[in-house]
Amino acid sequence: MTESSHHENIELLTYSEVIDVKGFVGNFDVTIRMRPRSVDMSRCTGCGDCLTKCPAKVPSEADQGLGTRRAIYKPFSNAVPNVPVIDRDHCIYFTKGKCQICQKVCKAGAINYEQEETIRTEKFGAIIVATGFSLFDISKYGEYGGGRYKDVITGLQLERMIDPNGPTGGRLVRPSDGKPAKSVVFVQCVGSRDEVKGMAYCSKVCCMYTAKQAILLKDHFPETQSYVFYIDIRATGKNYEEFILRAQREYGVVYLRGRVSKIHDPGDKLEVYGADTLAGESVKINADLVVLASAMVPNPDARDLARMLNIPYDSYGFYSEIHPKLQPVESITRGMFIAGACTFPKDIPDSVMMGSAAAAKVCTLFAADELTVEPKLAEVAVDKCVGCFNCVDVCPYDAIQKDTVSGRNVARVIQTLCQGCGNCASTCRSGALDVKGFTDKAIYAQISAPFEADEEEENAYAGA
């Protein structure tokens, strides 16, 4: 991240969002809203004095609510650029008109409460969309106590807890009282493979990161005993099955095939009630900590962004590629590529491969002197067009625009956007639109050609 921030050909626009995208491949006009961070990036030295003196504290998003952050903060310790931002919704100065401690302690004079948002429009030749993912809301599983019991956490919260730079300094503790946790129960498929409360799909990575976390706990806290309730182990990939077996054989992780029916908190330890279907018996485990492997879901604003970029998405909100095998990183809009978990849950190797593939596609696109497009593109016979613009309404690629020729309103096809689907040709009432190679004349000629050949053979046979 640090290397990219210092590269001469890379500009990072953090604390910003894309609000509009127009144009086509090689000529995208992207409008960006740069929100006011109330800190002058050109002056800030990243010393951190303001972070330690700010009196306002709120739950930390980076620590998944297990820790707190200040009203002036960096998203996480190694964030790039090394410049904080003021959360105006919780800053005492912005909410009550007093405080200004951060401005007083800043030796560089970087605090600027008067900073306003700016809008800028830039031109780009290609766009790569990598919006990531969010986690399923575990509070929908009331029987697990998610959101009610402090000692029932998600896998991502456990990841932050055992991080040396995390909210507990790398210690495995119960969030409720801070005591060391020695018995840990992992519950798989919380929100995944559940058509009633959650998502019907498998989130793919849960089996593997659960095994990884169970191994890490035993490595760093030898007295820890881990239990994993699972439906099926889906450890697809190179050496992944061996990794699961290693967790069981070398680290003593107990795998129980069955669902957890409920989790109860009597006040001391959590009582986990479930079943071991392989042994054919009910199971009750007293646990210090319960970790839920919650499903990976699209980000809440992923659909809005997809509509802005004209990228189709499925019923869950994951982006759709042109072809999952032949064109896995290309969208229907030429020059717009997709990577990472915005298309479906992916692990790190898959995300790296998609990112590399998308970058390679852009390099290939930019390396050519001219853009090569498919020959089957729509074309307009201007003399026939009556300007009804039904074609504009049905084009899924926004490839047809309204134009004026000799004072008449006519349709115009942007060839770099057109994919030759033919929707416009089938909708055009005046017959002004055709797809090259698929005109009525050409199709009728293809249909009649066999009969003409038969007639020629008959005439030749009769003449003989």
N, C-alpha and C positions, 0 to 999 in steps of 0.2 A: 504493500500500500504506500509506504514511504517513497519507494522508488518511482511509482507512477506519479506521485504528486510533484516530483522534481523533473519529470521528463518534459523536454521542450515542446513535444507535440501532443501533450495531454493537458487538458484543462479540467479540473474538478470543480463542479458546481454543487457544493453541499448546501444543505438546508434550503433546497430549491425543489420545484416540481414543474413538470411539463403540463401546460394547460391547453395547448392547441398544436396540432400538427396538420400542415397542408402540403400539397405538392406531390412529387413522385420521385422515383429513384434518380439519384444524382442531383436532385433539386428540392429537397425537403425544407420547408420553412417551419421551424420549431419555435414556439413561443414558450418562454420559461419564466415562471414567477420565482424571484429570489426573495425569500422572506427576510425580514430584518432580524439579525442575530444580536443587535445592540452591542456588538463588539467589533471594533475596527480591525479587520484582519491584517491590514498593512502595518499596524502598530503593535499588535499583540505579540508577545515573546513566548507565550506558553508557560510562564513561570508558575502559575497555579495559585498565587496568593489569593485571588478572588474566590477560588473554589473552597478554600479553607475558612474564610471569614464570613461567608454568606450565612445568615441565621435561618433562612427558610429551608425546610427539608420536606421532600415528597418521596413516595415510593419510586424506586429505580426501575425503569423499563428494562435496562440491560441485565439487571439482576433478577428479573422476573418477579419483582415485588418482595424478594427476600431481604433486600437492603434498601437504603435510602440514598438520595442524591440531593444536591443543593439546587436552588432555583437558577443559579448560574452553574453550568455543568458541561462536561463533554460526554457524549453518548457512552463511551467506554474508555478504558485507560489508554489504549493504543490508537485512539481515533485519529484519522487523518482528514483534514489538517489539525494540527495541535492547537486549536483555537476554540474556546468555549462559546456557548450561546446562552442567552438569558431566556428562561421560560416565563414569558410575560403573564401567563395565567396564574402563576404562583409567586412571582416576584413581589415583594412587599412594596417596592416603589411604584410598580404599575397597578397594584391592587388597592393600596392605601395612601400613596403619595408621600411616603417617608422611607427612611433607611439610607440608600445610596452608599452602603459600606464598600461595595465592590469598586465603585468609582474612586473612593477615598484611598483604598489600599493599592490601586493599580498604578505602579510607577511609570508605566509606558503611556498612560493617558488613553488607553484603548477603549474604555467604556463610553458608549454613545447612546444615551436613552432616546435621542431624537431620530435615530435611524429609521428609515421607512422602506417598505418593500419596493422593489424595482422590477419592471417587466422588460425583458430583452428578447429579441427575435434573431435567431441564427440560422444559417443555411448549412445543411448537412447532405452528404451524398448517400449515406446508408444509416440505418437505425438497428441497434441490437436491443431487444427487450429482455431483461432478466430481473423480474420483479420478486423472485423468491417465494416464500410461503409463510403461512401463519399456523398456529396450533389450534386444534379443536377445543371448544369450550367445555372443560371437564365438569362444570357445574350442572350440565344436562344429565349427568349420571348421579342422581341424588343418593342412590344406594351405596355409592363409593365415598360419599362425603366430600367430593371435590368442591372447593370454595367454602366449605363449612369447617372441616377439620384442618387445622394448620399443619398437621403431620402427614397429610395426604398431598403430595406434590407431583409435578410433571417431570418427565425425563430431562427437559431443558433446565428446570429449576435445580435438579440434582447436579447437572453439568456445571452450573454456576457455583453451586455449593462446594464442590470438590476442586474448583479452580483456586490456585494459590492467591490470585488477585480478586477472588470473589467476595461475597458479602460475609462469609464466615472464615475467611483466610485459609480455605482449603480443609477445614474441619467438617466431619460428618456429624451433624447434630440434629436434634429435633427442633424444628422452628417454634414449637409451642413453649418450650422451657429452656432451650439451649443445651440440654444434656446430650452426651454422646449417644449415637444410635448404633446398636449392635445387631439388631435383627431387622432386615429389610425385605419387604415383599414387593416384587415387580408384577404389575398387571398389564398384560399385553392387549392389544386391539381395543383400546378405549376410544370409541368413535370410528374405528375402522371395521370393515366387514360387518356392518350393522345397518340394515336397511330401515330399521324402525327409529332409532334415536340418532344414529350417526351417518356415516358414509358407507356406501356399498363396496367401495374399492379397498384394496390392501395398500397401506402406506409404505410398504416395501422396506423401509430402513429400520423399523422398530425392533425387529428380532436381533439385528446386529448391534445396534447401539445399546440395547439392554444387556447383551452378553458382554460388551466392552465395559459398561459401567460396573457390572457385577465383578469382573476381573480386576478393575481398578480399585474397587472397594476392598477386595481381599488383599491386593498388593499393598495398599497404603494403610489399611486398618485390618490386620490379620485376625482380630477377634470377631469380625463381622461375618454373619451368616446370611446368605441371600437365597430367596425363593422366587421362582418365576412361574406364574400361572399363564399358560398359553393355550391357544386353540390348535394351531399348526405352526411348526417352525418353517419359515420361508426364508432360508439363508441361501439365496441364489447368488452366484458369483464365484470368483476364483478363491479357493481355500476357505470360503465362508462356513461350510459345513464343519470343517475341521476346527474352526474357531469356536463354534458352539460346543463341540465335543470337548475341546480343551477347557472351556469354562466349567463343564460338569466334572471332568476327570481330574484336572489338576487343581482347580480352585474350589471344588466342593459345592458348586451352585446346584441347588435342588430344583429340577424342572417338574412341574405338575401340570399334566394335560387336563385342563378344565377351566371353566369360568368361575370368577368370584361372584357370589350371589349378593353379598353385602359386606360393608365394613362398619363396625361399631366402635365408638370411642367412649369407654366408661370413665376415662379420666386419667388412667395410668398409661396403659399400652393399648394400641389399636387392636381390635379383634377382627381378624379377616376370616370370613366364612366362604368356603369354596368347595370344589370337588376335584378328586383325582379319578378321572374316568378310566385310566389304565388299570388302577388298583380296584376300581369300583367302590369307592368309599368317600364319605364326606371328610372335609379337612377343616380344621380350625388352627390358625396360627396367631400367636401374640407377637405383634410387630411394633418396633419403635418408629418405623418409617414405612410408608407405602408410596411407591413410585408408579404413576400411571403413564403408560406409553400412549400418549394422545395422538390422534390422527393428524397428518399434515393436510392442510386445506389452503386454497388460494387466499391471497391477501384480500381484505375487505374491499379495497378500491380497484381490484384487478379488472372487474367487469367494466367499470367506467373508463379505465385506460384502454381496454380492448376496443370499446366502441369509438373512442377518439382515434385510435390507430387503424380502425377497420380490420381488426383481427378477430376471426370467429372463435368462440369458446363453447365448451360443452355445458351440460346441465349443472356441473359442480362449479364452473367458473375457470377451469383450466384452459389454457390457450390451445388451439388446434393447429397443427402443422399441415402442410400440403399433403405429405405422405409420411406415415410413421417410420417407414423403412428406407425409402429412396430419397426423401427430402425432409429429414427430421428436424432441421433447424430453420426451414424457410416458411414464411407465412404467405398468404394468398396475395399480399401486396409486394410487388417486386421491389427489392432493396430494403426490405424490413425482415429481420431475422429474430428468432426466439431461442433462448438458452436457459438451462437450469430448471428449477422446480416450477416455473410458471406453466409448463406443459403437463406435468404430473410429478408426484413425489419421486425424488431421485437422491441417491447417495452421493458422496463426494466424487468418486471416480467418474460417474455418469455426468455429473455437473461440469467437471473439468473437461471431459470429452466434448460436451455440447458447446461449452464456451470456446474451446479451441476450434471446433468445426465452424461456428458462427464467425469467428475472426478470420478463418481461412476463406470463407465465402466472401467476406467483405474485401479481403486482399485480392481475390480473384476478380471480383467486380471492378475494383479500382485499377487493376493492372491492365485491363483492356483499353485500347484507344477508343473503341466504339462499343456501345451496348448492343448485344445480340438478343433479339427477341424472336419468339415463335412466329411463323408466317401466318398462322390462322388468327388474324386479328379482325375486329369489326371495322367496317368502313362505311361512310355516309355518302350517299348520292345527293349532293346539296340541292340539285334541281328538283328532286322528289320530296325532300323534307318539308313538312307543313308546320313544324314547330310545336307539335303537341307535347313533346318531351316525356312521353311515357317511358322511353328508353332510360332517361335519367333516374326515374323512380325504381326501375327493376335492376339496374346494374349493381351487383354486389361489390364491385371494386372501385366505385366512384370514378370510372374511367371516361364517362361521358359528361360533357359540360355544355352549357348553353352558350351560343355564340351568335354573332350578327354578321351576315354576308350580304352586301348590296341592299342594306336596309331590311333584310328578312331575318327573323329568328330561326336559327337552325341548330342542329346538334353537332358537336365536334368530339371526336374520339381521341383521347390521349393514349397513344400506342404503348407507352412504357407502363401504363397501368392495366391495359386491357389484357385479359387472359383467354379471350376467344370462347367464352362459355355459350354465347348465342342467345342469351336472354333478350337482348335488345332486338335482335332480328325477328324473334318470334312475337314480339310485342308491337313492333312498328306497323301502324295501320296503313301507311302510305307505301310500304315496301322500299323505303329509302335506305334501310340498314341491311347489310349482309355481312357474313363472315367470309373472309378470303378463302377460296377453295371450297366453300360450302354454299355457293349461291344456288338459287332455284334452278337456273340454267344448267349449272354443272351437275347438280344432283339428278335432274331429269335426263341429262345426257348419259350418266352412268347407268340409270335404270333401263334406258332404251338400247344401250350398246349391245347387250347380249342378243336382243331380238333382231337387231340389224345384222349381226353376224350370222344368225340362223337363216335370215332371208337371203343373204349373199350365198351361203352354202347351198340353199335350195335352188337358187337361180343357176348356180354353177353346175349343180347335179342335173338340172333339167336341160341345160345347154349341151351337156355331154351326151 
